[in-house]
C-alpha cells in the first residue's frame, strides 16, 4: 500500500531523484534512499529506478507504507551546531529589495546558485537557513522559483507554506509576468518578435551537462517574446528584452541561440569568448509582476548588475533613459 506520493512540477526541475527527496524529507540520508530504491520501496512512476535519475514535470514518486512508518517515528534529538556566519546573514539582507509578512523579493547576484549540488556548497537555500537561524524563524522560507546560477536578478521567496502554494499556482497558470535583459551577439531578423520553438531536454554523459534543444516532434511548447532595446555597436552586440511566456529550463538561452543570437558569455549555448567582461552570462531577471495573495498588483525591478554596468559605461549608454 502506498501512503506517500510526490508529483513533480516544473518548479522542481532540474533535479535528481535523491536530491529531491532530501529536500522534501530533511532527515532522509543517501544510504537509506539507495537501499529503499533497490528494494522497490521508492518508485518513480510505479517502477524501479536509480537514485541519480533526472526528474521531469509530471513524474510521480511513491514511498511504501514501510518507509512512511519508519519516517513517522520520533527522531532522536541531535545536537546541531550551525556553521552560520554573521557575514552570510548580512549578505542575504543586502539582496532583499522587498519584505512583507508573506514573501521576500531578492536581487540575486550572478554566480550564486539557488540550491546545493555537486561542488555547490554556497547557495540561496543555505542563506535562507542562515537568515532563519539569526532571526529565530521556525517555519522555513521557500524558493518559489529558480534562476540559473549565472543569471542575476529577481527571485521570489515565500515565508510560509500557504504563500508558497499560492505562488506555485500563479506560475503554473502563467499569471506571473517576467522580463529579462540580455546582451546578445548576432543579427536579429526583426527588432521584435516571438520565438515559438518547442524544447526537449538532452542529457549529457551520466545525466550531466544537460542542454535544451529545439525539437518540433517531441519537444514541449516554449514561447518567448523579444524586442531590441538598442543596437550597441557594429560588432552585432545588441541589448534586448526577453519575456518568457512558458517556463522551460534554459528557455531564454536556448531560444536566443536558436535564432542565431546567443546570449553574451553563454558557454553552453553560445561561443566561448576571451574578454574578461564576456566571462559573465549577460542575462538579468529585470522585472516581475504578479498579484499578491490580497489581490494587489505589484511590479518589482532589479537594477543591472556590475557586468552589465561595465558594458553600458564602455558604450556611453545611460540605461535609465531606456526604462
N, C-alpha and C positions, 0 to 999 in steps of 0.2 A: 504493500500500500504506500503510495506517495503522499507525503504530508507537506512537502515544501516545494514550491515552484517559482522560478525566476524567469521572467520574459525579457529578453534583451531588446533595447530600443536603440535608436541612432545615437543618443547621448551616452550610451555605454560603450560605444566602439570608437576607435580600435582598442581591443583588449584581448588578452589571453584568458582562457577559462579559469586557470588557477589564480591569476591576479584579480579577476573579477570577484571570485568567491572570497578572497582575503579581504577585499574592500567591504563586502556585504556582511561578513562574519569575522570580526576583528580577532577573535581568539582561535581561529582555524589556522593550523600550520601546514606547511608544504608536505611534510611526510604523511599526514593524515589524508590530505587531498589525493596524493598519488596512490595511496593504499586503497582508498574508497573508490577511486576511478577503476582500478584494476579489478575490484570485487563487484563492479557494476552498481554500487550504491550511489554513485553520482553518474548521471547520464545526461547526454546532450541530444535533444530531440528524440528521446526514447532509446538511444543507442549508446553502446560503449564508445568511449573516445579517448583522447590523450590530454594530459594536463596543459600542454602548450598549444592546444587548438585555438585558432583565432575565431572570435565570436563575430557574428553578423546580426544586424537587426532582424528580429523575428525568431531567433534561436530560443529554445526553451531548455532550461537547466532544471533537473529534478533531483531531489535528495530523498533517500529512502527513509522509512519510519525508523529504522535502526539508527541512522545518523541524527535525525531530528531528536530522538530520545537522548542521545549522548550530548548533543549541543545544548539541550534544555536543562541539563544537570547543573547545579550551582558550581560556579568556578572557585577554585582555591584562591584566596587573596594573594595577590602578587605585589611585592614591593616595587613600585615604579619610580625610577629615578630619571626624571626628564632631562634631556640634554638640550633644553631650550635656552636660548640666549637673548638677552635684552636687545641686542642689536638686530636680531631677527624680528623681534616684536616691532621695533622702530621702522624697519624696512617695510614690514607688512602695512603699518599705519601710513607710511608715505605713499603707498599705492592707492589708498582709499580716496575716491572722489565724491562718494555719496554714501550715507549711512542712516538707516532708519530702523524701526523695530522689526521689520520683516526681511530686509535684504541689504547687501552691500554692493556697490559698483567699484571695481578695481580698474586701474590703468596698469596693465601688466607690461613690464619691460621685455624686450626681445631677449631670448636666452634663458628665460625662466619657464620650466616645464609645468604643466598643470598637475601631473601626477607622477609618482615614482615609477621606476622601472629599472631595467638593466643599466647600470652605471649612472643612474639618476637618483641622487640622494637628497637633492635640494629642490623643492617644488612647492606649488601652492598648497597642496594637501598638508604638507608638513607645517607651513606657515599658518594655516588655519588652526592646527592643533597648538602651535606656539601661542597664537593670539588667545585661544580658549584657556590655555594654562595661565597666562598672565592676568586675564580679566575674570577668571573664575567662572567660565561658562560651562555648564554641564552638557547641554544639548549640542551636538556637533553641527558646525556650519557645513553647508554642502555646495559643491560646484554645480551650477545649473547647466553649464555648457563648457566647452573647452576651446582653447586656441592652440595651434601648433607651438612648440617650444620657441621657434624663431620668429613667430608672429607677435607683434606688440599690439597693445590696445585693450579694449573694454571687455571685462569679464564680470558676469553676474554671480553673486554668492547668496544663497538662501540661508536665512538664520534659523529656520525651523522646518520640520517635515511638511507642514501644511503649505508653506510658501514654495518649497522645493517642488511639490506635486503641482502647484498652480503654474509655475514656470515651465515645468516639463510639458504640461498640456499646451501652454502658449506656443512653445517651439514645435510641438507635434502638429498643431493646427495652423502653423505658419502665421501666427499673429504677432511675431516679433520681426521688426524691420532692422536689418543690419547693413551698414555701409562701410566699405573699406577703402583706404587709399593705397595705391601701389605705384611704383615706378616700374615700367616695362620697357623692353627693348624690342625693336622691330617696327614694321609698318602696319598700322591699323587700316583695314579696308574701309571702315566707316568710323567717324569720330564718336558715334554712339550706336548701340545696338543690343541685340540679345544673343547669347550663346546657348543654344539648345543642343546639348551633346550628352547622351547617356554615358554613365561612368561605371566601370567594372573594376573591382579590386584584383590586382595581380600580385600574388605573393612571391617574394624572393626566396632564396635558399633558407630553409628552416624557419619559414614564416617571418623572416626579417626583410628589411628594405622593401616593404610593400609599396606599390605605386598604383595610382588610379589611371586607367586607360579608357579612351573613348571606344565604346563597343555598342553599335546600333542594334545588335541582335540580343545580347544578353545583359547589357548594362542597365543600370537603374536611372530613371529620369533625373536629369540635372539641368537646371536653368540658371544662368547668371546674366544680369543686366550690367552694361558698362557704358561709361561716357568718358571722353578725353577731357581732362581739365586744362592741360597745357602741353603743347609740344615743346620740350625743353631745349633740345639742341639738334644740330644736323647729324648727330650720330644715332638718330632714331630712338632717343631716350624720351619717354613720354610719362606724364603724371596723369593717372586715371583714377576714376572712382568705380568701384565694383559693388554690386548689390546681389548677393545670393538669394534666389527665390527658394531653392531647395538647400539642403544642408549636408551634402555628401562630404566624406573625408577628402581633404586636399582639393576640394572642388575648384576654388579660385585659381590655384596653382596649375591644376591640370587643364582648366578651360583656357586660361591665357596662353598656355603653351600650345594648346590645340589650334588657336587662331594665329599662331606664329609670332606671338608677343609675350614670351615668358617673363616672369617677374624677375627683376634685377636681383642677383645674388642667390637665385634658386638653383642649388646644385643637383637637385633631384629631377626637376622638370625643365631646367634651362641649361645654359652653358657655364662651365667653370671659368671664372674671371679672376684677374690677378690684383686689381687695385684694392687698397685697404677698405675703401668705402663699400666695395662690392662684396666683401666677405659677409655682410649682413643680408638677411632676407628683407627686401623692401616691401613688406606687406603689413598694414596697420589697421586694426579694427577701430575706425574713426568714430562711428556713432551707432547708437542703438536706441530704438523706440518701441515702447510697449505700453499697455495699460496695467497699472498696479492692481493688487487684489481689491482695492476700494473703488476701482473704475477710473482712476485718474490717468490721463495720457501723459507720459513723461518721455523726454528725449535727453540722452546724455552724450557728450562728446569728449574725446581724449585728444589733447594736443599732440602734434607729431613728435616722435622720439628723436634722440640726438642724431642718428644716422640720416634721418630724413632732413633734419635741420641743416646738416652739413651740405647736402646736395642743394637745398634751397639757397643757402648762402653762396655756394660756389657759382650758382647761376643767377644771382641777384633777384631771387624770387621772394616776394613778400606774401607768404601763403595766406595770411589773414584776409587779403583782398579777394581771395577766391572762395571764401566760405559762403 
